[in-house]
């Protein structure tokens, strides 16, 4: 089986589960460290000719991260493309099962069982302990999590309800003045896709608790799901202080 992955989290999942299957990945596929495969451009601008030249049996992609015209071009060249659709934590497990089976995994990997157990073991947060949040993912312009996102579902399961979950757009642009005026209980600042840091982000929200979180734990669906409840939970609790 020869696989090209256009999704960083799927790259990590396939590399860990089916060693040797991956022959290509995007420039943004940073895990596992030291992955030695052909690089095929970005998630939004993959080099389709390079992918076709790798003669993959399968390309794995995602409906949000990858553009339909690029996937259509691959299909037109005779390449099989599997497209995932992940907007909730349970759906992530279902889609990971589907991808790994399609990539030739002989059985369900232990890390996937461990990840599902980690999320199943979470007690449902009581209504009194739930917190509100705004979750910027970019600045210049400011953009936040909106409706129907995987990251939003991750936070909801940890007791955090982001204030733009009902917005018409999935990633709306919102002036920072409006974000401050919303007075959330916490501002969640991931380190990807925009790399928020202690010196770049919190200063825009004076007087509001800010949680600097691991973007991989918040937005990736793969082996990082195993540690995500613990890692994100610790960062969110730290923001209370």
C-alpha positions in Angstrom: 0.0 0.0 0.0 1.3 3.4 -1.0 -0.4 6.3 0.8 -0.1 10.1 0.4 -1.6 12.1 3.3 -2.8 15.7 2.9 -3.8 16.1 6.5 -1.2 16.4 9.3 -3.2 14.5 11.9 -3.9 11.7 9.5 -0.2 11.6 8.5 0.7 11.0 12.2 -2.0 8.4 12.5 -1.0 6.4 9.4 2.7 6.6 10.1 2.3 5.3 13.6 -0.1 2.5 12.7 1.0 1.3 9.3 4.8 1.9 9.1 6.1 2.2 5.6 2.7 2.9 4.0 3.3 6.7 3.6 5.2 7.8 0.6 4.1 11.5 0.6 2.8 14.2 3.0 2.4 17.9 3.1 4.9 20.4 4.2 2.8 21.0 7.3 3.0 17.3 8.4 5.3 17.7 11.4 4.5 14.4 13.3 6.0 12.0 13.8 9.3 13.7 14.1 11.8 12.7 11.4 9.2 11.5 8.9 11.1 10.7 5.8 8.7 10.9 2.9 8.3 13.0 -0.2 6.8 16.5 0.5 3.9 17.5 -1.8 3.2 21.1 -0.9 0.7 22.6 1.5 -2.8 21.4 2.5 -4.4 24.2 0.5 -2.0 24.1 -2.4 -0.7 20.5 -2.9 1.4 19.8 -6.0 -1.0 17.4 -7.7 1.5 16.4 -10.4 4.0 15.4 -7.7 1.4 13.4 -5.9 0.4 11.5 -9.1 4.1 10.8 -9.9 4.3 9.0 -6.5 1.8 6.5 -7.9 -0.2 6.2 -4.6 -2.8 3.6 -4.1 -4.7 6.1 -1.9 -4.6 9.8 -1.0 -6.2 10.7 2.4 -7.7 14.1 2.7 -10.2 16.2 4.7 -13.2 18.2 3.6 -12.2 21.2 5.6 -8.4 21.2 5.2 -8.2 20.4 1.5 -9.8 22.1 -1.5 -12.2 20.2 -3.7 -10.6 21.3 -7.0 -7.3 19.7 -5.9 -9.0 16.4 -4.9 -11.0 16.4 -8.2 -7.8 16.8 -10.2 -6.3 13.8 -8.4 -9.4 11.7 -9.1 -9.3 12.8 -12.8 -5.7 11.5 -12.9 -7.0 8.1 -11.7 -6.0 8.4 -8.0 -8.3 7.1 -5.3 -9.1 9.8 -2.7 -10.6 9.1 0.7 -12.0 12.3 2.3 -12.8 12.5 6.0 -15.4 14.7 7.6 -14.6 15.3 11.3 -16.6 17.8 13.4 -17.0 15.9 16.7 -14.8 13.7 18.9 -16.9 10.5 18.3 -16.8 11.2 14.5 -13.0 11.4 14.8 -12.8 7.9 16.1 -15.1 6.6 13.3 -13.1 8.3 10.6 -9.8 7.2 12.0 -11.0 3.6 11.9 -12.1 4.1 8.3 -8.8 5.7 7.2 -6.5 3.2 8.9 -8.4 0.2 7.6 -8.2 1.7 4.1 -4.5 2.1 4.6 -4.0 -1.5 5.4 -3.9 -1.6 9.2 -4.2 -5.2 10.2 -6.1 -4.4 13.4 -7.3 -1.4 15.4 -4.3 0.2 17.0 -3.9 0.4 20.7 -3.4 4.1 20.7 -6.9 4.5 19.2 -8.4 2.4 21.9 -6.6 4.4 24.5 -7.7 7.7 23.0 -11.4 6.6 22.9 -11.1 5.4 26.5 -9.6 8.7 27.6 -12.5 10.7 26.2 -15.1 8.2 27.4 -13.8 8.4 31.0 -14.4 12.2 31.2 -17.2 13.0 33.6 -19.8 15.3 32.1 -19.1 18.8 33.5 -21.9 20.1 35.7 -23.8 23.2 34.5 -22.4 25.1 37.4 -18.8 24.4 36.4 -19.1 25.2 32.7 -17.2 28.2 31.4 -17.7 30.5 28.3 -14.8 31.2 25.9 -13.7 32.9 22.8 -11.2 30.9 20.8 -9.1 33.0 18.4 -7.3 31.0 15.7 -5.8 33.9 13.8 -5.1 37.6 14.2 -4.6 40.4 11.6 -7.5 39.9 11.1 -8.9 38.2 14.2 -10.7 35.0 13.5 -12.4 32.7 16.0 -14.0 29.3 16.2 -17.6 29.5 15.0 -20.3 26.8 14.4 -19.8 23.1 13.9 -16.1 22.6 14.5 -14.1 19.7 15.9 -12.2 22.0 18.2 -15.5 23.4 19.5 -16.7 19.9 20.4 -13.4 19.1 22.1 -13.8 22.2 24.3 -17.5 21.5 25.0 -16.6 18.0 26.3 -14.1 19.7 28.7 -16.8 22.1 30.0 -16.0 25.1 27.9 -18.7 26.6 25.6 -17.3 29.0 23.1 -19.5 32.1 22.5 -19.6 31.9 18.6 -20.8 28.3 18.4 -24.1 29.6 16.9 -22.4 31.9 14.3 -23.4 31.4 10.7 -19.8 30.9 9.7 -17.4 28.2 10.9 -14.5 30.6 11.3 -15.8 34.1 11.5 -13.8 37.3 11.4 -14.6 39.2 14.6 -13.1 42.6 15.7 -11.0 42.2 18.8 -13.1 44.9 20.4 -16.1 42.7 20.1 -14.3 39.7 21.5 -13.3 41.7 24.5 -16.8 43.1 25.0 -18.2 39.6 25.1 -16.5 39.1 28.5 -15.8 35.4 28.2 -14.7 33.4 31.3 -11.6 32.5 29.4 -9.8 33.3 26.1 -8.4 30.1 24.6 -5.3 30.8 22.5 -3.8 27.8 20.6 -0.4 27.7 19.1 -1.7 26.8 15.7 -2.8 27.7 13.0 -1.7 31.1 14.4 1.1 30.7 16.9 -0.2 32.5 20.0 2.4 32.8 22.8 2.6 34.5 26.1 3.9 37.6 24.4 1.6 37.5 21.4 -2.1 37.2 22.1 -2.9 37.7 25.8 -2.0 41.4 25.7 -5.1 41.9 23.4 -7.4 40.8 26.2 -6.5 42.8 29.4 -8.3 41.7 32.5 -9.4 38.4 30.9 -8.0 35.0 31.9 -6.1 33.5 28.9 -5.3 29.8 28.3 -2.4 29.1 26.0 -3.1 25.6 24.7 -1.4 23.0 22.5 -3.1 23.5 19.1 -2.3 19.9 18.2 -4.3 18.6 21.1 -7.1 21.0 20.3 -7.4 20.5 16.5 -5.7 17.3 15.5 -7.5 14.0 15.4 -4.9 11.2 15.7 -2.6 9.9 18.4 -2.7 13.3 20.1 -6.3 12.5 21.1 -4.9 10.2 23.9 -3.3 13.0 25.8 -5.6 15.9 24.8 -8.1 15.7 27.7 -5.3 15.8 30.2 -3.1 18.5 28.4 -6.0 20.8 27.5 -7.7 20.3 30.9 -4.5 21.4 32.7 -4.1 24.5 30.5 -7.7 25.5 31.0 -7.5 25.0 34.8 -4.4 27.1 34.9 -6.2 30.0 33.3 -8.4 30.3 36.4 -5.5 31.7 38.4 
